[in-house]
Amino acid sequence: MILGAQKRYVLSTRPQERTSHILKAAPEAKKKAGKGPSGIRFDGTMLRWVRDDRIGELPKDSVVIETKTGSSYTIWPVVHTLLTEKGLKSVTPSQALKMQSQGWTLVDVRIDGDYDALHAAGAVNIPLFRFVQGNSFWDNVKKFAMASFAMKATERDPDYAGTVGSTLKKGQKIMLMCAIGGTLGTRLMLRPDKYPKGIDDPDRNFGRESRCLKAAYELMQSGWNNGNLVFVEGGFQQWKYQDLPLE
């Protein structure tokens, strides 16, 4: 079972090789201690979430993770489960292009620097992540570490749904786009003649994590639904690859 902030979710399980991973919960989650996710663990070697029915119920406070810098976040298996249960759908880049003329707004959730460099024509930039704004010890450590790679440190927008709500109308039809798109599918659709139901892929126990799917989670928690919210398959990479209009 997985316990979200307000609802309980049930996940099927499948055994995997076991490793250990320690989760540090956010203070607000600790106040709601109880039963949490079971049958899941984070594989630190492959850097992915996997199903493992040998794992008992983790503390409920492990659902929300606190970071040294920036805001806390909900673990990916919970995000994936909610979006799947809510029936979040995807559209292809070409479909998204047509839907722009049908009242849908294309929202690019990438960091503003990437958006400014090049983006899909007509897209509005509402980044899920922003450049680190604080100056605490850990904020500065993060900035220094990323600067050593010639990169700028980023952090989540602590109130993403609120930012979207102040930029767009409540309930406005939105198509979310990030760099890769992500997927909620857990099976590879290869050789449909031989495997009509697809093939199990350990890397996709919980689909493919992405920023636009995380943004969708925040919005669905704030009132959007599968009637006014979709995400773009393949993200900006596919939009550009298909030679669709750019700005």
C-alpha positions as CSV (number, residue, x, y, z in Angstrom):
1,M,0.0,0.0,0.0
2,I,1.0,3.6,-0.5
3,L,-0.4,6.4,1.5
4,G,-0.5,9.8,-0.2
5,A,-1.2,13.0,1.5
6,Q,-4.9,12.4,1.5
7,K,-5.5,9.0,-0.1
8,R,-4.4,5.3,0.1
9,Y,-3.0,3.6,-3.0
10,V,-2.5,-0.1,-3.6
11,L,0.5,-1.3,-5.7
12,S,1.1,-4.7,-7.0
13,T,4.5,-6.2,-6.1
14,R,7.2,-8.2,-7.7
15,P,10.5,-9.5,-6.0
16,Q,13.8,-7.8,-6.9
17,E,17.3,-8.0,-5.5
18,R,17.3,-6.1,-2.2
19,T,19.5,-3.2,-1.3
20,S,19.1,-0.6,1.5
21,H,18.2,3.0,1.2
22,I,17.5,5.5,4.0
23,L,14.7,8.1,3.5
24,K,14.6,11.2,5.6
25,A,11.1,12.6,6.0
26,A,10.0,16.2,6.0
27,P,8.9,17.5,9.5
28,E,5.2,17.9,8.3
29,A,5.1,14.3,7.3
30,K,6.5,13.1,10.6
31,K,3.5,14.6,12.4
32,K,1.3,12.2,10.5
33,A,3.2,9.0,11.4
34,G,1.5,5.7,10.5
35,K,1.7,3.1,7.8
36,G,3.2,4.1,4.5
37,P,4.5,2.5,1.2
38,S,5.1,-1.3,1.1
39,G,6.6,-3.5,-1.6
40,I,8.9,-0.7,-2.9
41,R,12.4,0.4,-2.4
42,F,15.0,2.7,-4.0
43,D,17.8,0.8,-5.8
44,G,20.8,3.0,-5.1
45,T,22.9,1.1,-7.6
46,M,20.7,1.6,-10.6
47,L,19.2,4.9,-9.2
48,R,15.6,3.8,-9.7
49,W,12.5,2.8,-7.7
50,V,11.7,-0.9,-7.9
51,R,9.0,-3.2,-6.6
52,D,10.0,-5.7,-3.9
53,D,7.4,-7.7,-2.0
54,R,9.9,-8.6,0.7
55,I,9.9,-4.9,1.9
56,G,7.5,-4.3,4.7
57,E,5.5,-1.2,5.2
58,L,7.8,1.8,5.5
59,P,6.8,4.6,7.9
60,K,4.2,6.9,6.5
61,D,6.5,9.8,6.9
62,S,8.8,8.3,4.2
63,V,6.3,9.5,1.5
64,V,7.5,13.1,1.7
65,I,11.3,13.6,1.6
66,E,13.1,16.6,3.0
67,T,16.1,18.0,1.3
68,K,19.0,20.0,2.7
69,T,18.1,22.8,0.3
70,G,14.8,23.7,-1.4
71,S,11.4,22.3,-0.7
72,S,10.3,18.8,0.3
73,Y,8.9,16.4,-2.3
74,T,6.7,13.3,-2.7
75,I,8.5,10.1,-3.7
76,W,8.1,9.1,-7.3
77,P,6.1,5.8,-6.8
78,V,3.3,7.8,-5.1
79,V,3.3,10.4,-7.9
80,H,3.2,7.6,-10.5
81,T,0.3,5.8,-8.7
82,L,-1.8,8.9,-8.4
83,L,-1.4,10.0,-12.0
84,T,-2.2,6.4,-13.2
85,E,-5.3,6.2,-11.0
86,K,-6.4,9.7,-12.2
87,G,-6.0,8.6,-15.8
88,L,-3.6,11.2,-16.9
89,K,-3.2,11.0,-20.7
90,S,-0.5,11.9,-23.1
91,V,-0.5,13.5,-26.6
92,T,2.0,13.4,-29.3
93,P,3.9,16.6,-30.3
94,S,1.9,16.9,-33.5
95,Q,-1.4,16.5,-31.6
96,A,-0.2,19.2,-29.2
97,L,0.4,21.5,-32.1
98,K,-3.1,21.1,-33.3
99,M,-4.6,21.4,-29.8
100,Q,-3.0,24.9,-29.4
101,S,-5.6,26.2,-31.8
102,Q,-8.4,24.4,-29.9
103,G,-8.0,26.4,-26.6
104,W,-5.2,24.4,-25.0
105,T,-2.1,26.1,-23.6
106,L,1.3,24.5,-24.0
107,V,3.2,25.0,-20.7
108,D,7.0,24.4,-20.8
109,V,8.1,23.4,-17.3
110,R,11.9,23.5,-18.1
111,I,14.2,26.0,-16.3
112,D,13.8,29.4,-17.8
113,G,17.3,29.5,-19.3
114,D,16.6,26.4,-21.4
115,Y,13.2,27.9,-22.4
116,D,14.9,31.2,-23.4
117,A,17.4,29.4,-25.6
118,L,14.8,27.6,-27.7
119,H,11.2,26.4,-27.1
120,A,8.1,25.2,-28.9
121,A,6.2,28.0,-30.7
122,G,3.5,29.4,-28.5
123,A,4.6,27.7,-25.3
124,V,4.4,29.5,-22.0
125,N,7.2,29.0,-19.5
126,I,6.2,28.1,-16.0
127,P,9.3,26.2,-14.6
128,L,8.9,23.5,-12.0
129,F,12.4,24.2,-10.9
130,R,14.2,27.5,-10.5
131,F,17.7,28.6,-9.7
132,V,18.5,28.3,-6.0
133,Q,17.4,31.6,-4.3
134,G,18.6,31.1,-0.7
135,N,22.0,31.7,0.8
136,S,22.0,29.1,3.6
137,F,25.0,26.9,4.2
138,W,23.6,24.1,2.1
139,D,22.3,26.4,-0.6
140,N,25.8,27.7,-1.0
141,V,27.3,24.2,-0.9
142,K,24.9,23.2,-3.7
143,K,25.8,26.3,-5.7
144,F,29.5,25.6,-5.4
145,A,29.1,21.9,-6.3
146,M,27.1,22.7,-9.4
147,A,29.4,25.5,-10.4
148,S,32.3,23.0,-10.5
149,F,30.4,21.3,-13.3
150,A,29.8,24.7,-15.0
151,M,26.2,24.4,-14.1
152,K,23.8,26.5,-12.0
153,A,22.1,24.9,-8.9
154,T,18.3,24.5,-9.0
155,E,15.5,23.8,-6.6
156,R,11.8,23.1,-6.9
157,D,9.2,25.9,-6.9
158,P,7.7,25.3,-3.4
159,D,4.3,26.4,-4.6
160,Y,4.2,25.3,-8.2
161,A,0.4,25.0,-8.4
162,G,0.1,28.5,-7.0
163,T,2.5,29.8,-9.6
164,V,0.5,28.2,-12.4
165,G,-2.7,29.5,-10.9
166,S,-1.4,33.0,-10.8
167,T,-0.2,32.8,-14.4
168,L,-3.2,31.0,-16.0
169,K,-6.9,30.7,-15.3
170,K,-8.0,28.1,-12.8
171,G,-8.9,24.9,-14.7
172,Q,-7.4,26.2,-18.0
173,K,-6.7,23.4,-20.5
174,I,-2.9,22.7,-20.2
175,M,-0.4,20.5,-22.1
176,L,2.7,20.0,-20.0
177,M,6.1,19.8,-21.8
178,C,9.5,19.1,-20.3
179,A,12.7,17.9,-22.0
180,I,11.9,14.2,-22.2
181,G,8.2,13.8,-21.5
182,G,8.4,10.7,-19.4
183,T,5.9,7.9,-19.3
184,L,3.4,6.2,-17.0
185,G,3.6,3.0,-18.9
186,T,5.4,0.1,-17.2
187,R,5.9,-2.2,-20.1
188,L,7.9,-2.0,-23.4
189,M,5.8,-2.4,-26.5
190,L,8.3,-4.4,-28.6
191,R,7.4,-7.2,-31.0
192,P,3.6,-6.8,-30.7
193,D,3.2,-9.8,-32.9
194,K,4.9,-12.0,-30.3
195,Y,4.2,-9.9,-27.1
196,P,0.9,-8.2,-27.6
197,K,0.8,-7.1,-24.0
198,G,4.3,-5.8,-24.0
199,I,7.4,-6.8,-22.1
200,D,8.2,-6.2,-18.4
201,D,11.0,-3.8,-17.9
202,P,12.7,-3.4,-14.5
203,D,13.6,0.2,-15.4
204,R,9.9,1.0,-15.8
205,N,8.4,-0.4,-12.6
206,F,7.0,3.1,-12.2
207,G,7.2,4.4,-15.7
208,R,9.8,6.9,-16.6
209,E,10.2,9.8,-14.1
210,S,10.1,13.3,-15.6
211,R,9.5,16.9,-14.6
212,C,6.3,17.3,-16.6
213,L,4.8,14.3,-14.8
214,K,5.9,15.8,-11.4
215,A,4.3,19.0,-12.4
216,A,1.1,17.2,-13.4
217,Y,1.0,15.6,-9.9
218,E,1.2,19.1,-8.3
219,L,-1.6,20.4,-10.5
220,M,-3.9,17.3,-10.0
221,Q,-3.5,17.8,-6.3
222,S,-4.8,21.3,-6.8
223,G,-7.9,20.6,-8.9
224,W,-6.8,19.9,-12.5
225,N,-8.0,16.6,-13.9
226,N,-7.6,14.4,-17.0
227,G,-10.1,16.5,-18.8
228,N,-8.0,19.7,-18.8
229,L,-4.5,18.3,-18.2
230,V,-2.3,16.2,-20.5
231,F,1.5,15.8,-21.1
232,V,3.4,15.8,-24.3
233,E,5.1,12.5,-25.2
234,G,8.8,12.8,-25.8
235,G,8.8,16.4,-24.6
236,F,10.7,19.1,-26.3
237,Q,13.3,16.7,-27.7
238,Q,10.6,15.0,-29.8
239,W,9.0,18.3,-30.7
240,K,12.3,19.5,-32.1
241,Y,13.1,16.2,-33.7
242,Q,9.8,16.3,-35.6
243,D,10.7,19.7,-36.9
244,L,7.7,21.4,-35.4
245,P,7.6,25.3,-35.0
246,L,10.2,26.7,-32.7
247,E,10.9,30.1,-31.2
